[in-house]
Amino acid sequence: MMCAAVALMIPAALGAGAPVQGDNPIGIFLRCTGENDPLRALQAVKSMGLNTIQVSRLPDRFYSTEGAREFAGMLRDMGIRADSVVVVFDGESYRDRDAVVKTVGFRPVHLIPERLAYARRCVDFARAIGARIVTFHMGFLPADPADEAYQAMLKAVTDIAAYAASRDVTISLETGQETGEQLAAFLDKITVARVGVNFDPANLVIYGVDSPSQALKHFVTRVTSVHVKDALLPGKPGEMGREVSPGEGRAELAECFRMLKAAVFRGALVIENYVARNEKTNPMDELRRAKAFIEKTW
């Protein structure tokens, strides 16, 4: 899917027609329904009484003029709004910490040109379906800003942020592989456009890099959306933590919710839940449990 960027020749907001959302709609990360077919996944979301999604990676054909038009039509027909589009690059692996360092985001600097091309296609796709946010993991950020990889990653995010801004789309970086202070400092270096944060408190726990509530203090006014997800800390240095159901881990969800409310956060609360993979449970049951947690806690 690493093709040269080609702007989709579709008017903006083809996804218009979905119901207007109130503050903090509950959404679903589409892949977490357990359905690979996009239409069946949308139907699963609707069966939960929800009408907001974060678009996970779709089959390649949708990242084209006709494909985007088709997906926008599905959204209209189902009465669902795409809050944001997630960029998932070819070759990324979250198998373990070493795999994440080597494969995720812009950290493998030799892949930056082709990954930027694909990210631009995702921006065009987002605009075509009426989404105004595109989010991704930028990868493990070197601690030293003078590091060549750090500078290459900064240039790449600056490039895609400028491209997105020219199309009325906001780039939003997902938390996880860096501390809140490091992420805020990185974002402050980007001046071509305001870059947001897709706040995933569980990722901070999984990688063992920061306390979610402490990290949030550094960028709470930049948060565009939240992944409602929970996790336990790694068992030992160098390992990765394990995802658990919301409220059962160390992601400090209740405290983070309080801080977001105090900052008058207006974005979506997106359920990203892969507990079913490890527990061999029904993905939809896990989503319903997460939805009940949000309704009770938020």
TIZAMAR-230877 format. One record per residue (C-alpha): x, y, z. Coordinates in steps of 0.5 Angstrom, whole numbers, plus 500, padded with zeros to 3 digits. Example, Ala and Ser with C-alpha at 12.3 -4.5 7.8 and 13.67 -1.06 7.14 Angstrom:
# TIZAMAR-230877
px	py	pz
525	491	516
527	498	514
//
This chain:
# TIZAMAR-230877
px	py	pz
500	500	500
506	504	500
504	508	493
506	515	492
501	520	495
495	522	490
490	527	493
483	524	493
479	528	488
473	528	492
469	534	496
470	535	503
466	532	508
462	526	504
461	523	510
456	529	512
449	526	514
451	523	520
448	525	526
451	531	530
454	529	536
454	532	543
460	533	548
465	527	549
461	522	544
463	515	546
466	511	540
469	505	537
476	503	534
473	500	528
478	494	528
476	492	535
469	490	533
473	483	531
470	484	524
474	485	518
469	487	513
468	495	514
460	494	513
460	489	518
464	493	523
460	499	522
453	495	523
457	492	530
458	499	532
451	501	531
448	495	535
451	498	541
447	504	540
453	508	538
455	512	532
462	515	532
468	511	530
475	512	529
477	509	523
482	503	523
486	501	517
482	499	511
483	494	505
487	498	500
482	499	495
478	504	500
484	509	500
482	511	493
477	516	490
472	511	489
474	507	495
473	513	499
466	515	496
464	508	498
466	508	505
463	515	506
457	512	503
457	507	508
457	512	514
452	516	511
447	510	510
449	507	517
448	514	521
455	514	523
461	519	524
468	518	523
471	522	528
478	520	526
483	516	522
488	512	524
495	511	520
497	504	520
504	503	516
506	497	513
511	493	517
509	495	524
510	490	529
508	491	537
510	484	538
515	486	543
519	493	545
525	491	540
520	490	535
516	497	536
523	501	536
525	498	530
518	498	526
513	503	528
512	510	526
518	514	523
523	511	528
526	507	522
528	513	518
530	509	512
522	508	511
520	515	512
519	517	505
514	512	503
511	512	510
510	520	509
507	518	502
502	513	505
500	518	511
498	524	506
494	519	502
490	518	509
490	525	510
486	525	503
482	520	505
480	523	512
478	529	509
474	525	503
470	522	509
469	528	513
474	526	519
478	532	521
483	528	525
489	523	523
493	520	528
499	515	529
504	513	533
511	517	531
515	511	534
520	511	540
523	518	540
530	518	542
532	522	549
537	527	546
533	532	541
540	532	537
540	525	535
539	524	528
533	520	528
530	525	533
531	530	528
529	526	522
522	524	526
521	532	527
522	533	520
517	528	518
512	530	523
512	537	521
512	535	514
505	531	515
502	536	519
503	542	514
500	537	509
494	536	513
493	543	515
493	545	508
487	540	508
483	542	514
486	536	518
489	536	524
495	531	526
494	528	532
500	523	535
498	517	540
502	517	546
506	511	549
513	511	547
515	517	550
514	521	557
509	526	557
514	532	558
518	529	552
512	529	548
510	536	550
517	538	548
517	535	541
510	538	540
513	545	542
518	545	536
513	544	531
510	551	528
507	550	522
501	547	525
498	545	531
499	538	532
494	534	537
495	528	542
491	522	541
491	520	549
492	513	550
493	512	558
494	505	557
500	505	552
504	509	558
503	503	562
504	498	557
511	501	556
512	503	563
515	510	561
510	515	565
504	515	570
498	517	565
496	522	570
502	526	570
504	525	563
497	528	561
499	535	565
504	536	560
499	536	554
492	536	557
490	542	552
492	539	546
488	532	547
484	531	541
481	524	543
482	519	548
483	511	547
479	508	553
484	503	555
487	500	561
493	496	562
498	493	568
505	495	568
511	491	565
514	485	570
521	487	569
525	492	565
525	491	558
518	488	557
512	490	556
505	491	560
499	487	559
492	490	557
486	489	562
479	491	562
478	498	563
478	500	571
482	493	572
489	496	571
494	502	572
492	507	567
489	512	572
482	512	568
478	516	573
483	521	575
485	522	567
477	523	566
477	528	572
483	532	569
480	532	562
473	535	564
477	540	568
480	542	562
474	542	558
475	537	553
470	536	548
473	530	544
471	523	543
472	517	548
474	512	543
474	505	546
480	501	544
480	494	547
484	488	545
483	484	551
479	479	547
485	477	544
488	474	550
482	472	554
479	469	548
473	472	550
468	475	545
470	482	542
463	485	543
462	483	550
469	487	551
466	493	548
460	493	552
464	492	558
468	498	556
462	502	554
459	501	561
465	503	564
465	510	561
458	511	562
459	510	570
466	513	570
466	519	566
//
